């Protein structure tokens, strides 16, 4: 055994278990991660992964939804779940002494859902309201519209929540079929972080998950192709919301560290170029930032801004200017170091809680099949040079690579393609 507090293990049926011991806390965060998400759905079953996640909280063979809530509340625990494009997660945070109950509840939820027809009908209403909420939250909606256009006709481009008509179509047998094929040992990872003993966790997990069948139907994955496009959607809003973006790297790409630093200095912090030039110097936007999304075989680099309807053109021009600028001239050393320090600091701060470390372990297992130590990541960031930044900027921001989505009171605004030229 190495003296690392992180232990990687697997049950006989192929379910993976990763734990990290943190003796300075009294809590344990434990999560069951499913390596299936919305990208593994067919178009007519859009939203099924998310809908099943909702249903797992609605009761099991032996516990009602209320029993589940009361069991968690009576030990002061926190139970939550979410569905993403490539995975779903169910996790609980409890005091260390309540670990057996936490694993008991998690396993019951994830392995024995009731899927009662009444609950399904009720939950459809809930999810339909969730879909409407996105429609009423313009900064979410503009990203959703951008993604749908960016990865058009590909599962990565479809909304995780599904569409009203797909959600309406779900019945118990359909949900059970999906559940049986997806929730198998090979698709499950359990990660736990906190004041724990690996052997004890393994024993408890084996008792509850050891009999899960190993394999179900495998979901094929095909990389998306991007056709850059300009989409303008009219909506009666006080503000216009815009998303500009280009293809970026998948999760385990060699240039990922350079892309993190590039994102930070362009729009990932308060001292970033976009924040300073669009908000601080010109007062054109309250919110302006850039972000990276990375998947197994694809990624995107997006810039978001919310501005007045009159300023849309000017904001687009400023963003395009920044993207060209970072390709043309080397980043000054002081700015590069500041971006690296910001990135390293926020990464270390983000890993202070047992819950965030638990997620971190699971995601590394999903994307890298190994545990990448914090030191390795920090070194990867530190090694990035201004030459790397320029090379990666030239690679990502090729001429003709930019897509744009604008949402707001557009009154006939048109964005000619050449306005997005990056040459």
DRENLOPA-235088 format. One record per residue (C-alpha): x, y, z; residue number from 1. Coordinates in Angstrom, 2 decimals, m for minus. Layout:
N
+---------+---------+---------+-----+
:    east :   north :      up :   n :
+---------+---------+---------+-----+
:       X :       Y :       Z : NUM :
...
+---------+---------+---------+-----+
***
This chain:
423
+---------+---------+---------+-----+
:    east :   north :      up :   n :
+---------+---------+---------+-----+
:    0.00 :    0.00 :    0.00 :   1 :
:    1.32 :    3.43 :   m0.84 :   2 :
:    1.05 :    6.12 :    1.82 :   3 :
:   m1.22 :    8.21 :   m0.41 :   4 :
:   m4.57 :    8.88 :    1.25 :   5 :
:   m6.27 :    8.01 :   m2.06 :   6 :
:   m7.09 :    4.35 :   m2.69 :   7 :
:   m8.44 :    2.97 :   m5.99 :   8 :
:  m10.23 :   m0.33 :   m5.82 :   9 :
:  m12.88 :   m2.41 :   m7.61 :  10 :
:  m15.47 :   m4.97 :   m6.60 :  11 :
:  m15.59 :   m8.37 :   m8.33 :  12 :
:  m18.47 :   m7.22 :  m10.55 :  13 :
:  m16.41 :   m4.35 :  m11.96 :  14 :
:  m17.84 :   m1.49 :   m9.88 :  15 :
:  m15.04 :    0.97 :   m9.13 :  16 :
:  m14.41 :    2.41 :   m5.68 :  17 :
:  m12.16 :    5.39 :   m4.91 :  18 :
:  m11.65 :    6.76 :   m1.42 :  19 :
:   m9.58 :    9.53 :    0.10 :  20 :
:   m8.92 :    9.78 :    3.81 :  21 :
:   m9.06 :   13.24 :    5.42 :  22 :
:   m8.52 :   12.84 :    9.14 :  23 :
:   m8.94 :   16.54 :    9.94 :  24 :
:  m12.72 :   16.50 :    9.33 :  25 :
:  m15.67 :   14.81 :   11.01 :  26 :
:  m17.70 :   14.33 :    7.83 :  27 :
:  m17.79 :   11.92 :    4.93 :  28 :
:  m19.10 :   12.70 :    1.45 :  29 :
:  m19.97 :    9.65 :   m0.57 :  30 :
:  m21.33 :    9.56 :   m4.10 :  31 :
:  m22.58 :    6.98 :   m6.56 :  32 :
:  m21.58 :    8.08 :  m10.07 :  33 :
:  m23.10 :    6.67 :  m13.21 :  34 :
:  m20.98 :    6.95 :  m16.35 :  35 :
:  m24.09 :    7.52 :  m18.45 :  36 :
:  m25.67 :   10.88 :  m19.12 :  37 :
:  m27.78 :   12.72 :  m21.65 :  38 :
:  m25.36 :   12.07 :  m24.52 :  39 :
:  m26.13 :    8.35 :  m24.32 :  40 :
:  m29.85 :    8.86 :  m25.07 :  41 :
:  m31.65 :    8.59 :  m28.37 :  42 :
:  m33.42 :   11.75 :  m29.57 :  43 :
:  m36.89 :   10.37 :  m28.85 :  44 :
:  m35.82 :    9.48 :  m25.29 :  45 :
:  m34.25 :   12.90 :  m24.67 :  46 :
:  m34.19 :   13.71 :  m20.95 :  47 :
:  m34.59 :   10.13 :  m19.74 :  48 :
:  m31.32 :   10.09 :  m17.75 :  49 :
:  m32.43 :   13.23 :  m15.88 :  50 :
:  m35.97 :   11.93 :  m15.41 :  51 :
:  m34.72 :    8.67 :  m13.90 :  52 :
:  m32.54 :   10.70 :  m11.52 :  53 :
:  m35.72 :   12.47 :  m10.32 :  54 :
:  m37.58 :    9.16 :   m9.98 :  55 :
:  m34.90 :    7.57 :   m7.79 :  56 :
:  m35.83 :   10.03 :   m5.03 :  57 :
:  m39.50 :    9.16 :   m5.26 :  58 :
:  m39.32 :    5.94 :   m3.29 :  59 :
:  m37.94 :    2.41 :   m3.33 :  60 :
:  m39.39 :   m1.04 :   m2.67 :  61 :
:  m39.24 :   m0.38 :    1.10 :  62 :
:  m38.98 :    3.42 :    1.55 :  63 :
:  m41.34 :    6.19 :    0.48 :  64 :
:  m39.98 :    9.54 :   m0.70 :  65 :
:  m40.86 :   10.89 :    2.74 :  66 :
:  m39.01 :    8.05 :    4.50 :  67 :
:  m35.90 :    8.89 :    2.50 :  68 :
:  m36.13 :   12.60 :    3.39 :  69 :
:  m36.73 :   11.86 :    7.08 :  70 :
:  m33.89 :    9.33 :    7.32 :  71 :
:  m31.45 :   11.91 :    5.94 :  72 :
:  m32.83 :   14.77 :    8.07 :  73 :
:  m32.70 :   12.73 :   11.26 :  74 :
:  m28.92 :   12.41 :   10.96 :  75 :
:  m28.40 :   15.98 :    9.72 :  76 :
:  m27.21 :   14.75 :    6.35 :  77 :
:  m27.41 :   16.34 :    2.91 :  78 :
:  m28.60 :   14.30 :   m0.05 :  79 :
:  m28.50 :   15.56 :   m3.61 :  80 :
:  m28.16 :   14.49 :   m7.22 :  81 :
:  m27.63 :   15.88 :  m10.71 :  82 :
:  m27.43 :   14.69 :  m14.29 :  83 :
:  m24.82 :   15.92 :  m16.77 :  84 :
:  m24.09 :   15.11 :  m20.40 :  85 :
:  m21.72 :   12.24 :  m19.67 :  86 :
:  m22.57 :   11.18 :  m16.12 :  87 :
:  m25.08 :   11.37 :  m13.28 :  88 :
:  m24.36 :   11.55 :   m9.56 :  89 :
:  m26.15 :   10.78 :   m6.28 :  90 :
:  m24.34 :   11.91 :   m3.17 :  91 :
:  m24.72 :   12.23 :    0.54 :  92 :
:  m22.74 :   14.17 :    3.12 :  93 :
:  m22.95 :   12.89 :    6.71 :  94 :
:  m21.02 :   12.79 :    9.97 :  95 :
:  m18.53 :    9.92 :    9.86 :  96 :
:  m20.50 :    7.80 :   12.36 :  97 :
:  m23.49 :    7.70 :   10.00 :  98 :
:  m21.61 :    6.16 :    7.07 :  99 :
:  m23.44 :    2.77 :    7.24 : 100 :
:  m26.85 :    4.45 :    7.04 : 101 :
:  m25.65 :    6.74 :    4.23 : 102 :
:  m24.54 :    3.74 :    2.15 : 103 :
:  m27.77 :    1.91 :    3.00 : 104 :
:  m29.91 :    4.84 :    1.77 : 105 :
:  m27.77 :    5.50 :   m1.32 : 106 :
:  m27.82 :    1.86 :   m2.39 : 107 :
:  m31.57 :    1.60 :   m1.83 : 108 :
:  m32.22 :    4.70 :   m3.96 : 109 :
:  m29.87 :    3.71 :   m6.76 : 110 :
:  m30.67 :    0.00 :   m6.91 : 111 :
:  m34.34 :   m0.42 :   m5.94 : 112 :
:  m36.42 :    2.42 :   m7.37 : 113 :
:  m40.19 :    1.86 :   m7.30 : 114 :
:  m41.10 :    3.74 :  m10.53 : 115 :
:  m44.73 :    3.98 :   m9.45 : 116 :
:  m47.01 :    5.22 :  m12.28 : 117 :
:  m48.60 :    7.89 :  m10.04 : 118 :
:  m45.19 :    9.25 :   m9.10 : 119 :
:  m44.13 :    9.27 :  m12.76 : 120 :
:  m47.15 :   11.39 :  m13.75 : 121 :
:  m46.52 :   13.82 :  m10.87 : 122 :
:  m42.82 :   14.08 :  m11.64 : 123 :
:  m43.54 :   14.89 :  m15.31 : 124 :
:  m45.21 :   18.09 :  m14.11 : 125 :
:  m42.16 :   18.94 :  m12.00 : 126 :
:  m39.72 :   18.42 :  m14.88 : 127 :
:  m41.93 :   20.40 :  m17.30 : 128 :
:  m41.74 :   23.31 :  m14.82 : 129 :
:  m37.96 :   22.88 :  m14.71 : 130 :
:  m37.86 :   23.16 :  m18.52 : 131 :
:  m39.99 :   26.35 :  m18.38 : 132 :
:  m37.60 :   27.76 :  m15.79 : 133 :
:  m34.73 :   27.59 :  m18.31 : 134 :
:  m36.93 :   29.36 :  m20.87 : 135 :
:  m37.43 :   32.15 :  m18.29 : 136 :
:  m33.74 :   32.40 :  m17.32 : 137 :
:  m32.15 :   34.12 :  m20.31 : 138 :
:  m28.50 :   33.60 :  m19.37 : 139 :
:  m29.20 :   29.82 :  m19.12 : 140 :
:  m31.34 :   29.83 :  m22.24 : 141 :
:  m28.73 :   31.56 :  m24.41 : 142 :
:  m26.16 :   28.88 :  m23.47 : 143 :
:  m28.71 :   26.15 :  m24.18 : 144 :
:  m29.54 :   27.65 :  m27.61 : 145 :
:  m25.84 :   28.11 :  m28.36 : 146 :
:  m25.06 :   24.46 :  m27.50 : 147 :
:  m27.99 :   23.16 :  m29.56 : 148 :
:  m26.74 :   25.05 :  m32.59 : 149 :
:  m23.07 :   24.32 :  m31.97 : 150 :
:  m23.48 :   20.53 :  m31.77 : 151 :
:  m26.52 :   20.34 :  m33.99 : 152 :
:  m28.02 :   16.87 :  m34.54 : 153 :
:  m25.68 :   15.39 :  m31.93 : 154 :
:  m26.56 :   14.13 :  m28.43 : 155 :
:  m24.11 :   16.64 :  m26.85 : 156 :
:  m26.20 :   19.43 :  m28.34 : 157 :
:  m29.48 :   18.26 :  m26.84 : 158 :
:  m30.83 :   19.64 :  m23.55 : 159 :
:  m30.18 :   17.44 :  m20.50 : 160 :
:  m33.77 :   18.06 :  m19.33 : 161 :
:  m35.21 :   16.78 :  m22.61 : 162 :
:  m38.12 :   18.43 :  m24.42 : 163 :
:  m41.72 :   18.65 :  m23.21 : 164 :
:  m42.89 :   16.04 :  m25.73 : 165 :
:  m40.16 :   13.50 :  m24.83 : 166 :
:  m40.77 :   13.94 :  m21.09 : 167 :
:  m44.53 :   13.49 :  m21.61 : 168 :
:  m43.88 :   10.16 :  m23.33 : 169 :
:  m42.06 :    8.41 :  m20.45 : 170 :
:  m43.85 :    5.37 :  m18.99 : 171 :
:  m42.82 :    2.93 :  m16.24 : 172 :
:  m41.67 :    0.16 :  m18.61 : 173 :
:  m39.54 :    2.57 :  m20.65 : 174 :
:  m37.91 :    3.97 :  m17.49 : 175 :
:  m37.28 :    0.48 :  m16.10 : 176 :
:  m35.69 :   m0.64 :  m19.36 : 177 :
:  m33.35 :    2.35 :  m19.36 : 178 :
:  m32.55 :    1.82 :  m15.67 : 179 :
:  m31.71 :   m1.88 :  m16.14 : 180 :
:  m29.31 :   m1.18 :  m18.99 : 181 :
:  m27.62 :    1.87 :  m17.50 : 182 :
:  m27.33 :    1.17 :  m13.79 : 183 :
:  m24.92 :   m1.75 :  m14.01 : 184 :
:  m21.69 :   m2.34 :  m12.11 : 185 :
:  m19.42 :   m1.47 :  m15.06 : 186 :
:  m21.14 :    1.93 :  m15.32 : 187 :
:  m20.89 :    2.73 :  m11.60 : 188 :
:  m18.16 :    4.46 :   m9.63 : 189 :
:  m18.43 :    5.10 :   m5.91 : 190 :
:  m16.24 :    7.80 :   m4.45 : 191 :
:  m15.94 :    8.70 :   m0.79 : 192 :
:  m13.87 :   11.35 :    0.96 : 193 :
:  m13.55 :   12.21 :    4.64 : 194 :
:  m12.78 :   10.64 :    7.98 : 195 :
:  m12.92 :    7.05 :    6.74 : 196 :
:  m11.09 :    3.73 :    6.58 : 197 :
:  m10.94 :    2.36 :    3.03 : 198 :
:  m11.42 :   m1.27 :    4.11 : 199 :
:  m14.54 :   m0.40 :    6.10 : 200 :
:  m16.03 :    1.55 :    3.17 : 201 :
:  m15.26 :   m1.33 :    0.84 : 202 :
:  m16.96 :   m3.81 :    3.18 : 203 :
:  m20.13 :   m1.67 :    3.38 : 204 :
:  m20.17 :   m0.99 :   m0.37 : 205 :
:  m19.58 :   m4.66 :   m1.20 : 206 :
:  m22.48 :   m5.71 :    1.02 : 207 :
:  m24.89 :   m3.40 :   m0.84 : 208 :
:  m23.48 :   m3.21 :   m4.38 : 209 :
:  m21.61 :   m6.52 :   m4.71 : 210 :
:  m24.57 :   m8.26 :   m6.36 : 211 :
:  m25.29 :   m5.62 :   m9.01 : 212 :
:  m25.12 :   m7.22 :  m12.45 : 213 :
:  m21.91 :   m6.42 :  m14.28 : 214 :
:  m23.00 :   m5.25 :  m17.72 : 215 :
:  m25.96 :   m3.93 :  m19.64 : 216 :
:  m26.23 :   m2.60 :  m23.18 : 217 :
:  m23.25 :   m0.42 :  m24.05 : 218 :
:  m23.88 :    3.09 :  m25.34 : 219 :
:  m21.93 :    4.06 :  m28.44 : 220 :
:  m20.24 :    7.45 :  m28.59 : 221 :
:  m19.51 :    9.39 :  m31.73 : 222 :
:  m17.63 :   12.68 :  m31.76 : 223 :
:  m19.66 :   15.70 :  m32.90 : 224 :
:  m18.81 :   17.89 :  m35.88 : 225 :
:  m19.22 :   21.63 :  m35.53 : 226 :
:  m20.60 :   23.85 :  m38.25 : 227 :
:  m20.21 :   27.45 :  m37.05 : 228 :
:  m23.46 :   29.40 :  m37.30 : 229 :
:  m25.07 :   32.65 :  m36.28 : 230 :
:  m28.39 :   32.38 :  m34.46 : 231 :
:  m30.53 :   35.34 :  m33.43 : 232 :
:  m33.61 :   34.67 :  m31.32 : 233 :
:  m36.09 :   37.40 :  m30.49 : 234 :
:  m37.39 :   37.48 :  m26.95 : 235 :
:  m38.93 :   40.39 :  m25.09 : 236 :
:  m36.18 :   41.05 :  m22.53 : 237 :
:  m34.70 :   44.11 :  m20.83 : 238 :
:  m31.22 :   43.02 :  m21.87 : 239 :
:  m29.60 :   41.15 :  m24.72 : 240 :
:  m27.64 :   38.00 :  m23.98 : 241 :
:  m24.92 :   36.75 :  m26.25 : 242 :
:  m22.75 :   33.69 :  m26.54 : 243 :
:  m19.73 :   33.48 :  m28.84 : 244 :
:  m17.75 :   30.28 :  m29.04 : 245 :
:  m15.39 :   27.96 :  m30.85 : 246 :
:  m14.37 :   24.33 :  m30.55 : 247 :
:  m11.97 :   23.50 :  m27.75 : 248 :
:  m10.18 :   20.41 :  m26.44 : 249 :
:  m11.63 :   17.21 :  m24.99 : 250 :
:  m11.02 :   16.38 :  m21.30 : 251 :
:   m7.68 :   14.62 :  m21.52 : 252 :
:   m6.01 :   16.63 :  m24.29 : 253 :
:   m2.30 :   17.44 :  m23.89 : 254 :
:   m2.95 :   21.16 :  m24.30 : 255 :
:   m5.65 :   21.31 :  m21.64 : 256 :
:   m3.50 :   23.25 :  m19.17 : 257 :
:   m2.69 :   25.92 :  m21.76 : 258 :
:   m6.41 :   26.20 :  m22.55 : 259 :
:   m7.22 :   26.68 :  m18.82 : 260 :
:   m4.70 :   29.53 :  m18.59 : 261 :
:   m5.93 :   31.05 :  m21.86 : 262 :
:   m9.52 :   30.96 :  m20.56 : 263 :
:   m8.49 :   32.57 :  m17.26 : 264 :
:   m6.68 :   35.48 :  m18.85 : 265 :
:   m9.36 :   36.08 :  m21.50 : 266 :
:  m12.46 :   35.93 :  m19.36 : 267 :
:  m12.04 :   33.76 :  m16.29 : 268 :
:  m11.32 :   36.36 :  m13.63 : 269 :
:  m11.87 :   39.99 :  m12.64 : 270 :
:   m8.52 :   41.04 :  m14.04 : 271 :
:   m9.19 :   39.22 :  m17.32 : 272 :
:   m9.07 :   41.09 :  m20.62 : 273 :
:  m12.77 :   40.79 :  m21.38 : 274 :
:  m13.87 :   41.87 :  m17.89 : 275 :
:  m11.51 :   44.85 :  m17.95 : 276 :
:  m12.25 :   45.98 :  m21.51 : 277 :
:  m15.97 :   45.30 :  m21.79 : 278 :
:  m17.11 :   46.05 :  m18.24 : 279 :
:  m14.55 :   48.18 :  m16.41 : 280 :
:  m13.31 :   50.46 :  m19.21 : 281 :
:  m16.51 :   50.83 :  m21.21 : 282 :
:  m19.32 :   49.86 :  m18.85 : 283 :
:  m21.06 :   47.84 :  m21.57 : 284 :
:  m21.94 :   44.76 :  m19.51 : 285 :
:  m22.51 :   43.77 :  m15.92 : 286 :
:  m21.71 :   40.11 :  m16.60 : 287 :
:  m19.04 :   39.08 :  m19.08 : 288 :
:  m16.98 :   35.92 :  m18.81 : 289 :
:  m15.54 :   32.99 :  m20.73 : 290 :
:  m15.73 :   29.30 :  m19.94 : 291 :
:  m14.57 :   25.91 :  m21.11 : 292 :
:  m16.76 :   22.81 :  m21.50 : 293 :
:  m14.90 :   19.56 :  m22.03 : 294 :
:  m16.19 :   16.08 :  m22.81 : 295 :
:  m14.60 :   12.77 :  m23.80 : 296 :
:  m14.19 :   13.67 :  m27.46 : 297 :
:  m15.16 :   17.33 :  m27.81 : 298 :
:  m15.04 :   20.68 :  m26.09 : 299 :
:  m16.10 :   24.29 :  m26.46 : 300 :
:  m14.71 :   27.65 :  m25.45 : 301 :
:  m17.54 :   30.14 :  m24.95 : 302 :
:  m17.80 :   33.80 :  m24.07 : 303 :
:  m20.97 :   35.17 :  m22.53 : 304 :
:  m22.08 :   38.79 :  m22.10 : 305 :
:  m25.31 :   40.46 :  m21.08 : 306 :
:  m25.62 :   44.00 :  m22.46 : 307 :
:  m28.11 :   46.59 :  m23.68 : 308 :
:  m29.78 :   45.86 :  m27.02 : 309 :
:  m27.94 :   48.80 :  m28.60 : 310 :
:  m24.50 :   47.55 :  m27.48 : 311 :
:  m24.64 :   44.04 :  m28.99 : 312 :
:  m22.62 :   44.94 :  m32.08 : 313 :
:  m19.97 :   46.79 :  m30.10 : 314 :
:  m19.59 :   43.94 :  m27.58 : 315 :
:  m19.19 :   41.39 :  m30.40 : 316 :
:  m16.50 :   43.59 :  m31.98 : 317 :
:  m14.64 :   43.88 :  m28.67 : 318 :
:  m14.71 :   40.12 :  m28.10 : 319 :
:  m13.47 :   39.41 :  m31.64 : 320 :
:  m10.69 :   41.98 :  m31.11 : 321 :
:   m9.57 :   40.22 :  m27.89 : 322 :
:   m9.53 :   36.81 :  m29.59 : 323 :
:   m7.45 :   38.18 :  m32.45 : 324 :
:   m5.14 :   40.00 :  m30.04 : 325 :
:   m4.25 :   36.93 :  m28.02 : 326 :
:   m3.24 :   35.15 :  m31.25 : 327 :
:   m1.17 :   38.07 :  m32.51 : 328 :
:    0.99 :   39.15 :  m29.61 : 329 :
:    2.65 :   37.19 :  m26.81 : 330 :
:    1.08 :   37.48 :  m23.37 : 331 :
:    3.27 :   39.60 :  m21.05 : 332 :
:    4.97 :   37.59 :  m18.27 : 333 :
:    3.23 :   39.47 :  m15.45 : 334 :
:   m0.23 :   38.79 :  m16.90 : 335 :
:    0.61 :   35.14 :  m17.58 : 336 :
:    1.80 :   34.59 :  m14.00 : 337 :
:   m1.28 :   36.32 :  m12.60 : 338 :
:   m3.56 :   34.02 :  m14.61 : 339 :
:   m1.64 :   30.93 :  m13.43 : 340 :
:   m1.76 :   32.03 :   m9.80 : 341 :
:   m5.48 :   32.74 :  m10.04 : 342 :
:   m6.08 :   29.32 :  m11.57 : 343 :
:   m3.97 :   27.47 :   m9.00 : 344 :
:   m5.50 :   29.38 :   m6.11 : 345 :
:   m9.09 :   28.79 :   m7.18 : 346 :
:   m8.37 :   25.11 :   m7.83 : 347 :
:   m6.92 :   24.62 :   m4.35 : 348 :
:   m9.73 :   26.58 :   m2.70 : 349 :
:  m12.32 :   24.53 :   m4.59 : 350 :
:  m10.91 :   21.31 :   m3.14 : 351 :
:  m11.25 :   22.23 :    0.51 : 352 :
:  m14.55 :   20.44 :    1.17 : 353 :
:  m15.10 :   16.68 :    1.29 : 354 :
:  m17.93 :   17.05 :   m1.25 : 355 :
:  m15.82 :   18.82 :   m3.88 : 356 :
:  m12.95 :   16.35 :   m3.44 : 357 :
:  m15.39 :   13.46 :   m3.78 : 358 :
:  m16.62 :   14.88 :   m7.12 : 359 :
:  m13.05 :   15.54 :   m8.21 : 360 :
:  m12.03 :   11.90 :   m7.58 : 361 :
:  m15.03 :   10.56 :   m9.49 : 362 :
:  m14.51 :   12.81 :  m12.51 : 363 :
:  m10.87 :   11.83 :  m12.77 : 364 :
:  m11.86 :    8.18 :  m12.66 : 365 :
:  m14.41 :    8.85 :  m15.44 : 366 :
:  m12.09 :   10.79 :  m17.76 : 367 :
:   m8.57 :    9.60 :  m16.99 : 368 :
:   m8.96 :    6.10 :  m15.50 : 369 :
:   m6.41 :    7.16 :  m12.92 : 370 :
:   m6.04 :    9.72 :  m10.16 : 371 :
:   m4.20 :   12.86 :  m11.27 : 372 :
:   m2.63 :   14.34 :   m8.15 : 373 :
:   m3.08 :   18.02 :   m7.30 : 374 :
:    0.69 :   18.51 :   m7.67 : 375 :
:    0.60 :   17.15 :  m11.21 : 376 :
:   m2.18 :   19.59 :  m12.11 : 377 :
:   m0.43 :   22.56 :  m10.49 : 378 :
:    2.79 :   21.69 :  m12.33 : 379 :
:    0.87 :   21.36 :  m15.58 : 380 :
:   m0.48 :   24.89 :  m15.11 : 381 :
:    2.89 :   26.30 :  m14.05 : 382 :
:    4.62 :   24.83 :  m17.12 : 383 :
:    2.44 :   26.79 :  m19.59 : 384 :
:    4.49 :   29.38 :  m21.52 : 385 :
:    3.40 :   32.43 :  m23.46 : 386 :
:    4.40 :   30.50 :  m26.62 : 387 :
:    1.90 :   27.77 :  m25.62 : 388 :
:   m0.83 :   30.38 :  m25.13 : 389 :
:   m0.26 :   31.86 :  m28.57 : 390 :
:   m0.12 :   28.43 :  m30.22 : 391 :
:   m3.34 :   27.25 :  m28.54 : 392 :
:   m5.10 :   30.55 :  m29.30 : 393 :
:   m4.14 :   30.16 :  m32.98 : 394 :
:   m5.40 :   26.57 :  m32.89 : 395 :
:   m8.77 :   27.34 :  m31.25 : 396 :
:   m9.52 :   30.75 :  m32.76 : 397 :
:   m9.01 :   29.92 :  m36.42 : 398 :
:  m10.71 :   32.18 :  m38.92 : 399 :
:  m14.26 :   31.01 :  m39.54 : 400 :
:  m14.39 :   28.98 :  m36.31 : 401 :
:  m16.63 :   31.34 :  m34.32 : 402 :
:  m20.32 :   30.66 :  m33.65 : 403 :
:  m22.66 :   33.27 :  m32.18 : 404 :
:  m26.06 :   33.20 :  m30.48 : 405 :
:  m27.92 :   36.36 :  m29.50 : 406 :
:  m31.11 :   36.37 :  m27.43 : 407 :
:  m33.13 :   39.53 :  m26.85 : 408 :
:  m35.13 :   42.36 :  m28.38 : 409 :
:  m33.23 :   42.31 :  m31.63 : 410 :
:  m35.51 :   44.33 :  m33.93 : 411 :
:  m33.97 :   43.07 :  m37.12 : 412 :
:  m30.32 :   43.08 :  m35.98 : 413 :
:  m28.15 :   41.15 :  m38.39 : 414 :
:  m24.64 :   39.91 :  m37.79 : 415 :
:  m22.76 :   39.44 :  m41.04 : 416 :
:  m20.35 :   36.47 :  m41.01 : 417 :
:  m17.33 :   38.73 :  m41.60 : 418 :
:  m18.01 :   40.49 :  m38.29 : 419 :
:  m16.83 :   37.27 :  m36.65 : 420 :
:  m13.64 :   36.97 :  m38.73 : 421 :
:  m10.64 :   36.15 :  m36.57 : 422 :
:   m7.93 :   36.62 :  m39.18 : 423 :
+---------+---------+---------+-----+
***
